Amino acid sequence: MAICKLRPCEPHRPGKTRVQALCAFSTLAPPDVKQDLWKLLSNMVQDDVSSAVKKDICILEYGDHLYNRLGHDPDKHEYIRQKLRELGRLLLCSRKMTSMKTIQEHIQPSNFINVVQAVKELAGYDGRTGAYKRPSLALKIGYSLTKISMLVESRANLQKDYSAAKEARTFRKVYETRWNENISAASLRTLHESRWNQPQLLPFTKDVQTLHCYLDEKQKHFSAKLSTEISAQSWSQLAKVTLTQVILFNRRRAGEVSKMPMTAYLSNNTTDLQDDILEALTSLEKKLCQHFRRIEIRGKRGRKVPVLLTPAMQHTLDLLTSKRQECGVPQENGYLFARPFALTCYRGSDSLRYYAQACGAKSPESLTSTKLRKQTGTLSQVLNLSNTELDQLAGFLGHDIRVHRQFYRLPEGTLQLAKISKVLLALEKGRLKDFKGKSLDDISIDPEENVHTDSDSNSDPESEPDEAYRSTTEESNVTPNERDDPSELHVDGPSPQQIPKPQSTKRKQKSPKKGKGRQPVKKKPWKKEEVLAVEKHMMSFITTCRVPRKSDCEDCLKKEKVALKNRNWSAVKFYIKNRITALKRRV
């Protein structure tokens, strides 16, 4: 093998090499193993695990099953090798601990306890804490063993070996009954607890805008460069920028856009709107339909997902398409974002990660396709979307509406801080009944509001509780019935006639104590024009039993400078507080 002279010297690491893979592929494949599957297995790391995989009949049968389903996609080959290596590691662990020598012995009901012990050892189970070091590995092996038991049963039925088929069915019954308590429960608990108190990073809007602007500049620069200088380097630079732009704009999964076929872009998939449909659209929506181009590609689980292209993206992709062969892209390469001199495509995740770092974003690690998609689904809840509109958004993102509601929602911590805390505050302050019939969004409660009790009745610097209201009704000799037209005096809330007021009862005034302590305060009776001025702007606080803040009281004073010239913000606040107290006592 040729070795680059400029390559830095590195210590030799054991593992897969190209020569070892070629030597492994040169050996004859077993008679029941396909040549393509054997080539896939030959690309494994040549060690004890790969040797165990190639020699076990059940593992090879399981590999053939996976290859028949997923082998058409080269990106799934690594997944197939991973699943087979998991079983190979289990087999080696079982041989050290138990008498089991093959995977088929693992699906015998009599060996179930031995299988559980081997899986716990392989996944790093700690008996003291009841946790796993590799909990997902234990779960994956359980799924693989269940699938192998089905394959063994079907093969035994074809060969009329009904005793083996019965053993496989019995193993699944034991698995369904006992696997959860022995393996799955602790594994899932370990997985869930590991996610507790983990920060949920969503991209900052400023970072997304920064990345958009940076990509637009690079797209213009590389387009001009490719137009004047035709080279593989210029083509690859423009292809990676455009790939990142399409992922970022559409919030698509990086792998879906990376593997976009050339035929999908060249197809004449133009959306011609009928006249009846155009009548249902606004003028802006009609312009948007003419502005964007829509392409349908293969998404996760074979779903059809759309991709929208702006005119700038279309111009760039037309330039890339016209310069493919001149820049060294093989004709056999069917990917739109293909690599020059190769049959593969560029990885969208790598391109997005590179430009997120290069654009100078504040939090580049949050600019991934997964987090961008989650940001779209999460922030969409700020909008008041109908069920039909939510279905459309979920369909565009390429997932089910149930997934959208379960995972693409506001972070749980934010919900509890912003929403549920309102209920707890209302319970603490004894005001939950005041919000009867309201949703969480309609509840408005100030966390800095003090909980007032009867013992706080002397806290008003200018008037006692009920004293301000009593002075209004007694000393000013103003009653609600004597007002000419109450509807003209109240902007918000019900009229004063509808608000019950406390009965005027005389109290014995206590003589002030001598010495230190609180000194008596001279009370200022509230005049009729002062009461009307406060009620004009602050009646909503009285009707909803909410004590206003300082800023609310100051706004009232600014609007009624003449009527309230002898009052300060605290006097207005405690007047409202006294009215609320009187209202609650009557209720």
C-alpha positions as CSV (number, residue, x, y, z in Angstrom):
1,M,0.0,0.0,0.0
2,A,1.2,3.5,-0.9
3,I,1.8,5.7,2.1
4,C,1.9,9.5,1.9
5,K,5.4,10.8,2.9
6,L,3.9,13.9,4.4
7,R,1.6,11.9,6.7
8,P,2.6,12.4,10.4
9,C,4.0,9.4,12.1
10,E,1.5,7.7,14.3
11,P,1.9,4.6,16.5
12,H,0.5,1.4,14.9
13,R,-3.0,0.7,16.1
14,P,-4.5,-2.8,15.9
15,G,-7.7,-3.0,13.9
16,K,-9.1,-3.0,10.4
17,T,-6.8,-2.3,7.5
18,R,-7.5,-2.5,3.8
19,V,-5.1,-5.4,3.4
20,Q,-6.8,-7.4,6.1
21,A,-10.2,-6.7,4.6
22,L,-9.0,-7.9,1.2
23,C,-7.5,-11.0,2.7
24,A,-10.7,-11.8,4.6
25,F,-12.8,-11.3,1.5
26,S,-10.5,-13.6,-0.5
27,T,-11.4,-16.6,1.8
28,L,-14.3,-18.7,0.6
29,A,-17.7,-17.8,2.0
30,P,-19.9,-20.5,3.6
31,P,-22.3,-22.2,1.2
32,D,-25.4,-20.5,2.7
33,V,-24.0,-17.0,2.9
34,K,-24.4,-14.5,0.0
35,Q,-21.3,-13.0,-1.5
36,D,-22.5,-9.4,-0.8
37,L,-23.0,-10.2,2.9
38,W,-19.6,-11.9,3.1
39,K,-18.0,-8.8,1.6
40,L,-19.8,-6.7,4.2
41,L,-18.6,-8.9,7.0
42,S,-15.0,-8.8,5.6
43,N,-15.0,-5.0,6.2
44,M,-15.3,-5.6,10.0
45,V,-12.3,-5.2,12.3
46,Q,-10.5,-8.5,12.1
47,D,-10.5,-9.7,15.7
48,D,-12.1,-12.3,17.9
49,V,-15.6,-10.8,17.6
50,S,-15.6,-10.9,13.8
51,S,-14.3,-14.4,13.9
52,A,-17.1,-15.5,16.2
53,V,-19.7,-13.8,13.9
54,K,-18.5,-15.6,10.8
55,K,-18.6,-19.0,12.4
56,D,-22.1,-18.8,14.0
57,I,-25.0,-20.0,11.9
58,C,-27.7,-18.0,13.7
59,I,-25.7,-14.7,13.5
60,L,-25.1,-15.2,9.8
61,E,-28.8,-15.9,9.3
62,Y,-29.7,-12.8,11.2
63,G,-27.2,-10.8,9.1
64,D,-28.8,-12.2,5.9
65,H,-32.2,-11.0,7.2
66,L,-30.8,-7.5,7.9
67,Y,-29.1,-7.3,4.5
68,N,-32.2,-8.3,2.7
69,R,-34.0,-5.4,4.4
70,L,-31.4,-2.7,4.5
71,G,-28.5,-3.8,2.2
72,H,-29.7,-1.7,-0.7
73,D,-28.6,1.4,1.2
74,P,-24.8,1.6,1.7
75,D,-25.2,3.9,4.7
76,K,-26.9,1.0,6.5
77,H,-24.0,-1.4,6.1
78,E,-22.3,-0.1,9.2
79,Y,-25.5,-0.5,11.2
80,I,-25.7,-4.2,10.1
81,R,-22.1,-4.8,11.2
82,Q,-22.8,-3.2,14.5
83,K,-25.8,-5.4,15.2
84,L,-23.8,-8.5,14.3
85,R,-20.9,-7.5,16.5
86,E,-23.2,-7.0,19.5
87,L,-24.2,-10.7,19.2
88,G,-20.5,-11.7,18.7
89,R,-19.6,-9.9,21.9
90,L,-22.4,-11.7,23.7
91,L,-21.2,-15.0,22.4
92,L,-17.7,-14.5,23.6
93,C,-18.9,-13.3,27.0
94,S,-21.2,-16.4,27.3
95,R,-18.4,-18.8,26.5
96,K,-16.3,-17.4,29.4
97,M,-19.1,-17.5,31.9
98,T,-21.4,-20.4,30.9
99,S,-21.4,-23.6,28.9
100,M,-23.2,-22.0,25.9
101,K,-21.1,-22.1,22.7
102,T,-23.6,-20.9,20.0
103,I,-26.3,-18.3,19.7
104,Q,-28.9,-20.9,19.1
105,E,-28.3,-22.2,22.6
106,H,-29.1,-18.7,23.9
107,I,-32.7,-19.0,22.7
108,Q,-33.3,-22.3,24.6
109,P,-35.7,-21.7,27.6
110,S,-33.5,-23.8,29.9
111,N,-30.6,-21.3,29.3
112,F,-32.6,-18.2,30.0
113,I,-30.9,-17.5,33.4
114,N,-27.5,-17.9,31.9
115,V,-28.4,-15.5,29.1
116,V,-29.5,-12.9,31.6
117,Q,-26.2,-13.3,33.5
118,A,-24.2,-12.9,30.3
119,V,-26.1,-9.8,29.2
120,K,-25.6,-8.2,32.6
121,E,-21.9,-8.9,32.5
122,L,-21.6,-7.5,29.0
123,A,-23.6,-4.4,29.7
124,G,-21.7,-3.6,32.9
125,Y,-24.4,-4.2,35.5
126,D,-23.7,-2.9,39.0
127,G,-25.6,-5.0,41.6
128,R,-25.1,-2.3,44.4
129,T,-26.7,0.6,42.5
130,G,-28.8,-1.5,40.1
131,A,-27.5,0.5,37.1
132,Y,-25.8,-0.3,33.8
133,K,-22.8,1.2,32.3
134,R,-24.1,0.4,28.8
135,P,-27.9,0.2,29.3
136,S,-28.7,0.5,25.6
137,L,-26.6,-2.5,24.8
138,A,-28.6,-4.7,27.1
139,L,-31.9,-3.5,25.4
140,K,-30.5,-4.0,21.8
141,I,-29.3,-7.6,22.6
142,G,-32.8,-8.4,23.9
143,Y,-34.4,-7.3,20.6
144,S,-31.9,-9.2,18.5
145,L,-32.4,-12.4,20.5
146,T,-36.2,-12.1,20.0
147,K,-35.7,-11.7,16.2
148,I,-33.4,-14.6,16.1
149,S,-35.9,-16.8,17.8
150,M,-38.4,-15.9,15.1
151,L,-36.0,-16.8,12.4
152,V,-35.1,-20.1,14.0
153,E,-38.8,-20.9,14.4
154,S,-39.5,-20.2,10.7
155,R,-36.5,-22.2,9.6
156,A,-37.5,-25.1,11.9
157,N,-41.0,-25.1,10.5
158,L,-39.7,-25.2,6.9
159,Q,-37.5,-28.1,7.9
160,K,-40.4,-29.7,9.8
161,D,-38.3,-29.6,13.0
162,Y,-41.3,-28.9,15.2
163,S,-39.5,-29.4,18.5
164,A,-37.0,-26.6,17.7
165,A,-39.8,-24.4,16.6
166,K,-41.6,-25.1,19.9
167,E,-38.4,-24.2,21.8
168,A,-38.2,-20.9,20.0
169,R,-41.8,-20.0,20.8
170,T,-41.3,-21.0,24.5
171,F,-38.2,-18.8,24.7
172,R,-40.2,-15.8,23.5
173,K,-42.9,-16.5,26.1
174,V,-40.3,-16.6,28.9
175,Y,-38.7,-13.5,27.4
176,E,-42.0,-11.6,27.5
177,T,-42.5,-12.6,31.1
178,R,-39.1,-12.3,32.7
179,W,-36.9,-10.1,30.5
180,N,-38.4,-6.9,31.7
181,E,-37.8,-7.6,35.4
182,N,-34.3,-8.9,34.9
183,I,-32.9,-6.5,32.2
184,S,-35.3,-3.9,30.7
185,A,-36.5,-2.2,33.9
186,A,-33.1,-1.4,35.2
187,S,-31.8,-0.5,31.7
188,L,-34.6,1.9,31.0
189,R,-34.3,3.4,34.5
190,T,-30.6,4.1,33.9
191,L,-31.3,5.7,30.6
192,H,-34.0,7.9,31.9
193,E,-32.1,9.0,35.0
194,S,-29.1,9.9,32.9
195,R,-31.2,12.5,31.1
196,W,-32.3,14.2,34.2
197,N,-30.9,17.7,34.9
198,Q,-29.4,17.8,31.4
199,P,-29.5,21.2,29.8
200,Q,-31.7,21.3,26.7
201,L,-29.8,23.5,24.2
202,L,-31.8,25.1,21.5
203,P,-30.2,27.4,18.9
204,F,-30.2,31.1,19.6
205,T,-32.2,33.1,17.0
206,K,-29.2,35.4,16.6
207,D,-26.9,32.5,15.9
208,V,-29.3,31.2,13.2
209,Q,-29.4,34.6,11.5
210,T,-25.6,34.9,11.7
211,L,-25.2,31.5,10.0
212,H,-27.7,32.4,7.3
213,C,-25.8,35.6,6.5
214,Y,-22.5,33.9,6.5
215,L,-23.7,31.2,4.1
216,D,-25.2,33.8,1.8
217,E,-21.8,35.5,1.5
218,K,-19.9,32.3,0.9
219,Q,-22.5,31.2,-1.6
220,K,-22.0,34.3,-3.7
221,H,-18.2,34.1,-3.4
222,F,-17.9,30.4,-4.4
223,S,-20.4,30.8,-7.2
224,A,-18.3,33.6,-8.7
225,K,-15.2,31.5,-8.2
226,L,-16.7,28.4,-9.9
227,S,-17.9,30.5,-12.8
228,T,-14.4,31.8,-13.5
229,E,-12.3,28.9,-12.3
230,I,-13.5,25.4,-13.0
231,S,-11.9,23.0,-10.5
232,A,-12.9,20.2,-8.2
233,Q,-12.1,22.3,-5.2
234,S,-14.3,25.2,-6.2
235,W,-17.2,22.7,-7.0
236,S,-16.9,21.0,-3.7
237,Q,-16.8,24.3,-1.7
238,L,-20.0,25.5,-3.4
239,A,-21.7,22.1,-3.0
240,K,-21.0,22.0,0.7
241,V,-22.3,25.6,1.2
242,T,-25.5,24.9,-0.8
243,L,-26.0,21.6,1.1
244,T,-25.8,23.5,4.4
245,Q,-28.2,26.2,3.1
246,V,-30.8,23.7,2.1
247,I,-30.6,21.9,5.5
248,L,-30.8,25.1,7.5
249,F,-33.6,26.7,5.5
250,N,-35.9,23.6,5.4
251,R,-34.9,22.3,8.9
252,R,-34.5,18.9,7.3
253,R,-32.5,16.0,8.6
254,A,-28.9,16.2,7.3
255,G,-28.9,12.7,5.9
256,E,-32.0,13.2,3.9
257,V,-30.7,16.3,2.0
258,S,-27.2,14.8,1.7
259,K,-28.6,11.7,-0.2
260,M,-30.9,13.8,-2.4
261,P,-30.8,12.1,-5.9
262,M,-29.9,14.0,-9.0
263,T,-33.1,12.8,-10.7
264,A,-35.2,14.4,-8.0
265,Y,-33.8,17.9,-8.8
266,L,-33.9,17.4,-12.6
267,S,-37.5,16.2,-12.5
268,N,-40.2,18.6,-13.7
269,N,-42.0,18.6,-10.4
270,T,-43.7,22.0,-10.7
271,T,-46.7,22.7,-8.6
272,D,-49.4,24.1,-10.9
273,L,-52.1,25.5,-8.8
274,Q,-55.7,25.3,-10.0
275,D,-57.9,28.3,-10.2
276,D,-60.1,27.0,-7.4
277,I,-57.1,26.7,-5.1
278,L,-55.8,30.1,-6.0
279,E,-59.0,31.7,-4.9
280,A,-58.5,30.3,-1.4
281,L,-55.0,31.9,-1.1
282,T,-54.0,35.4,-0.1
283,S,-51.9,37.6,-2.4
284,L,-48.9,36.9,-0.3
285,E,-49.4,33.2,-0.4
286,K,-49.7,33.3,-4.2
287,K,-46.4,35.1,-4.5
288,L,-44.7,32.5,-2.2
289,C,-46.0,29.7,-4.4
290,Q,-44.3,31.3,-7.3
291,H,-41.1,32.2,-5.4
292,F,-40.2,28.7,-4.1
293,R,-39.7,25.4,-5.8
294,R,-40.8,22.2,-4.1
295,I,-39.0,18.8,-4.4
296,E,-40.0,15.5,-2.9
297,I,-37.3,13.2,-1.5
298,R,-37.1,10.1,0.6
299,G,-37.2,10.7,4.3
300,K,-37.0,8.6,7.5
301,R,-38.8,5.3,7.3
302,G,-39.5,5.8,3.6
303,R,-41.7,8.8,4.1
304,K,-42.1,11.3,1.3
305,V,-40.8,14.7,2.6
306,P,-40.7,18.0,0.8
307,V,-37.7,20.4,0.3
308,L,-38.2,24.0,-0.6
309,L,-35.6,25.8,-2.7
310,T,-35.3,29.6,-3.0
311,P,-34.3,31.2,-6.3
312,A,-30.7,31.7,-5.1
313,M,-30.5,28.0,-4.2
314,Q,-31.9,27.0,-7.6
315,H,-29.4,29.2,-9.4
316,T,-26.5,27.7,-7.5
317,L,-27.7,24.1,-8.0
318,D,-28.1,24.8,-11.8
319,L,-24.5,26.0,-11.8
320,L,-23.3,22.9,-9.9
321,T,-25.3,20.6,-12.3
322,S,-23.8,22.1,-15.4
323,K,-20.2,21.8,-14.1
324,R,-20.3,18.3,-12.7
325,Q,-18.4,16.4,-15.3
326,E,-15.9,19.2,-15.8
327,C,-15.1,19.2,-12.1
328,G,-14.5,15.5,-11.9
329,V,-17.8,14.1,-10.6
330,P,-18.3,10.6,-12.1
331,Q,-21.3,10.1,-14.2
332,E,-22.2,7.0,-12.2
333,N,-22.6,9.2,-9.0
334,G,-26.3,9.8,-8.7
335,Y,-26.2,12.2,-5.7
336,L,-26.9,15.9,-6.2
337,F,-24.3,16.8,-3.7
338,A,-21.7,14.4,-5.0
339,R,-18.0,14.1,-4.2
340,P,-15.6,14.6,-7.1
341,F,-13.7,11.5,-8.1
342,A,-15.9,9.3,-5.8
343,L,-19.3,7.6,-5.8
344,T,-20.4,9.0,-2.5
345,C,-21.9,12.3,-1.3
346,Y,-21.0,15.0,1.2
347,R,-22.2,14.6,4.7
348,G,-24.6,17.4,5.6
349,S,-23.8,17.1,9.4
350,D,-20.1,17.7,8.7
351,S,-20.8,20.7,6.5
352,L,-23.2,22.2,9.0
353,R,-20.8,21.7,11.9
354,Y,-18.0,23.3,10.0
355,Y,-19.9,26.4,9.0
356,A,-21.4,26.8,12.4
357,Q,-17.9,27.1,13.8
358,A,-16.7,29.3,11.1
359,C,-19.6,31.9,11.2
360,G,-18.7,33.0,14.7
361,A,-21.9,31.9,16.4
362,K,-22.2,32.3,20.1
363,S,-23.2,28.7,20.6
364,P,-22.1,26.7,17.5
365,E,-22.7,23.3,19.2
366,S,-26.4,24.0,19.2
367,L,-26.5,24.5,15.4
368,T,-27.2,20.9,14.4
369,S,-30.0,19.6,12.2
370,T,-31.7,17.9,15.1
371,K,-31.7,20.9,17.4
372,L,-32.8,23.2,14.6
373,R,-35.8,20.9,13.9
374,K,-36.6,20.9,17.6
375,Q,-36.4,24.7,17.7
376,T,-39.0,24.9,14.9
377,G,-41.4,22.5,16.5
378,T,-40.9,24.0,19.9
379,L,-41.3,27.7,18.9
380,S,-44.3,26.8,16.8
381,Q,-46.3,26.3,20.0
382,V,-46.0,30.0,20.6
383,L,-48.3,30.4,17.6
384,N,-52.0,29.6,17.9
385,L,-52.0,26.8,15.3
386,S,-55.0,24.7,14.7
387,N,-54.9,20.9,14.5
388,T,-54.8,21.0,10.8
389,E,-51.9,23.4,10.7
390,L,-50.0,21.3,13.3
391,D,-50.5,18.3,11.0
392,Q,-49.1,20.3,8.1
393,L,-46.1,21.4,10.1
394,A,-45.4,17.9,11.4
395,G,-45.8,16.5,7.8
396,F,-43.3,19.0,6.5
397,L,-40.8,18.1,9.3
398,G,-41.3,14.4,8.4
399,H,-42.7,13.0,11.6
400,D,-46.0,12.0,13.1
401,I,-48.2,14.5,14.9
402,R,-47.9,12.3,18.1
403,V,-44.1,12.7,17.9
404,H,-44.5,16.4,17.4
405,R,-46.7,16.8,20.5
406,Q,-44.6,14.5,22.7
407,F,-41.0,15.6,21.8
408,Y,-41.3,18.9,19.9
409,R,-42.8,20.9,22.7
410,L,-41.6,23.6,25.1
411,P,-38.9,22.3,27.4
412,E,-40.4,20.7,30.5
413,G,-38.4,22.9,32.8
414,T,-39.6,26.0,31.1
415,L,-43.2,24.8,31.3
416,Q,-42.9,24.1,35.0
417,L,-41.2,27.5,35.7
418,A,-43.6,29.6,33.6
419,K,-46.9,27.8,33.8
420,I,-47.2,25.4,36.7
421,S,-45.6,27.9,39.1
422,K,-48.6,30.2,38.6
423,V,-50.8,27.5,40.1
424,L,-48.4,27.0,43.0
425,L,-48.3,30.8,43.7
426,A,-52.1,31.0,43.6
427,L,-52.3,28.2,46.1
428,E,-49.7,29.8,48.3
429,K,-51.5,33.2,48.3
430,G,-55.0,31.6,48.7
431,R,-56.2,33.1,45.3
432,L,-56.9,30.0,43.3
433,K,-60.6,30.6,43.4
434,D,-60.1,34.0,41.8
435,F,-59.0,32.3,38.6
436,K,-61.9,29.9,38.3
437,G,-62.6,29.0,34.7
438,K,-59.3,30.4,33.4
439,S,-56.5,28.6,31.5
440,L,-52.9,28.7,32.6
441,D,-52.1,31.4,30.0
442,D,-54.9,33.6,31.5
443,I,-53.6,33.4,35.0
444,S,-51.7,36.6,36.0
445,I,-50.1,36.7,39.4
446,D,-47.0,38.6,40.5
447,P,-44.4,36.4,42.3
448,E,-43.2,39.5,44.3
449,E,-46.7,40.2,45.6
450,N,-46.8,39.8,49.4
451,V,-49.3,37.6,51.0
452,H,-51.5,39.9,53.1
453,T,-53.3,38.7,56.2
454,D,-55.5,40.4,58.8
455,S,-52.3,41.1,60.9
456,D,-51.1,43.3,58.1
457,S,-54.0,45.7,58.5
458,N,-51.8,48.5,60.0
459,S,-49.3,48.5,57.2
460,D,-50.8,51.3,55.2
461,P,-48.8,54.5,56.0
462,E,-51.8,56.7,55.2
463,S,-55.0,54.8,56.1
464,E,-56.1,51.7,58.0
465,P,-57.7,48.7,56.1
466,D,-61.2,49.7,55.2
467,E,-60.5,53.2,56.6
468,A,-59.9,54.7,53.2
469,Y,-63.0,53.1,51.9
470,R,-65.0,54.1,55.0
471,S,-63.8,57.7,54.7
472,T,-65.1,57.7,51.2
473,T,-68.6,56.6,52.1
474,E,-68.9,58.4,55.5
475,E,-66.9,61.6,55.5
476,S,-67.4,62.5,51.9
477,N,-71.0,61.4,52.1
478,V,-70.8,59.8,48.7
479,T,-72.8,56.7,48.0
480,P,-73.0,54.8,44.8
481,N,-76.7,55.6,44.3
482,E,-76.0,59.4,44.4
483,R,-73.8,59.2,41.3
484,D,-75.3,60.7,38.2
485,D,-74.1,58.1,35.6
486,P,-71.8,55.4,36.8
487,S,-71.2,54.0,33.3
488,E,-69.4,57.2,32.4
489,L,-67.0,56.9,35.3
490,H,-65.8,53.3,34.8
491,V,-63.7,52.3,31.8
492,D,-63.0,48.7,32.8
493,G,-64.9,46.2,35.0
494,P,-68.3,46.4,36.5
495,S,-69.8,49.5,38.0
496,P,-69.3,50.2,41.7
497,Q,-72.9,49.2,42.4
498,Q,-72.0,45.6,41.4
499,I,-69.0,45.5,43.9
500,P,-70.1,44.7,47.5
501,K,-68.7,47.1,50.0
502,P,-68.2,46.6,53.7
503,Q,-70.7,47.8,56.2
504,S,-69.7,50.9,58.0
505,T,-69.0,49.8,61.5
506,K,-67.3,52.1,64.1
507,R,-64.3,50.7,65.9
508,K,-62.8,51.8,69.1
509,Q,-59.6,53.6,68.4
510,K,-56.8,52.3,70.6
511,S,-54.7,54.9,72.3
512,P,-51.1,55.0,71.0
513,K,-48.5,53.3,73.2
514,K,-45.9,55.5,74.8
515,G,-42.3,55.2,74.0
516,K,-40.8,53.6,70.9
517,G,-43.0,51.9,68.3
518,R,-45.2,52.9,65.5
519,Q,-46.5,56.4,65.7
520,P,-50.0,57.3,64.7
521,V,-50.5,58.5,61.1
522,K,-52.8,61.3,60.2
523,K,-55.4,59.9,57.8
524,K,-56.4,61.7,54.6
525,P,-60.0,61.1,53.7
526,W,-60.4,60.1,50.0
527,K,-62.4,62.6,48.1
528,K,-65.0,61.8,45.5
529,E,-62.8,63.0,42.6
530,E,-59.8,61.0,43.9
531,V,-61.9,57.8,44.1
532,L,-63.3,58.3,40.6
533,A,-59.8,58.9,39.2
534,V,-58.4,55.7,40.7
535,E,-61.4,53.6,39.7
536,K,-61.2,55.0,36.1
537,H,-57.7,53.4,35.6
538,M,-57.4,50.7,38.3
539,M,-60.8,49.1,38.4
540,S,-59.5,46.0,36.7
541,F,-57.2,45.3,39.7
542,I,-60.1,45.5,42.1
543,T,-62.4,43.2,40.1
544,T,-59.7,40.6,39.7
545,C,-58.4,41.0,43.2
546,R,-54.9,41.8,42.1
547,V,-52.7,44.2,44.1
548,P,-51.0,46.6,41.6
549,R,-47.3,47.1,41.3
550,K,-45.5,50.4,41.8
551,S,-45.3,51.0,38.1
552,D,-49.0,50.6,37.7
553,C,-49.7,53.1,40.5
554,E,-47.3,55.6,39.0
555,D,-49.0,55.3,35.6
556,C,-52.3,56.2,37.3
557,L,-50.7,59.2,38.9
558,K,-49.3,60.4,35.6
559,K,-52.7,60.2,33.9
560,E,-54.5,61.9,36.8
561,K,-52.1,64.6,37.8
562,V,-54.7,67.0,39.0
563,A,-57.1,64.7,40.8
564,L,-54.3,62.8,42.6
565,K,-51.9,65.6,43.2
566,N,-52.0,65.0,46.9
567,R,-51.4,61.2,46.7
568,N,-48.3,59.1,46.1
569,W,-48.0,55.6,44.6
570,S,-48.2,53.8,47.9
571,A,-51.4,55.5,48.8
572,V,-53.0,54.3,45.6
573,K,-51.7,50.8,46.1
574,F,-53.1,50.5,49.6
575,Y,-56.4,52.0,48.6
576,I,-56.7,49.2,46.0
577,K,-55.6,46.7,48.5
578,N,-58.2,47.9,51.0
579,R,-60.9,47.7,48.4
580,I,-59.8,44.1,47.6
581,T,-59.9,43.2,51.3
582,A,-63.3,44.6,51.7
583,L,-64.5,42.7,48.7
584,K,-63.1,39.4,49.9
585,R,-64.8,39.9,53.4
586,R,-68.1,40.4,51.8
587,V,-67.7,37.3,49.6
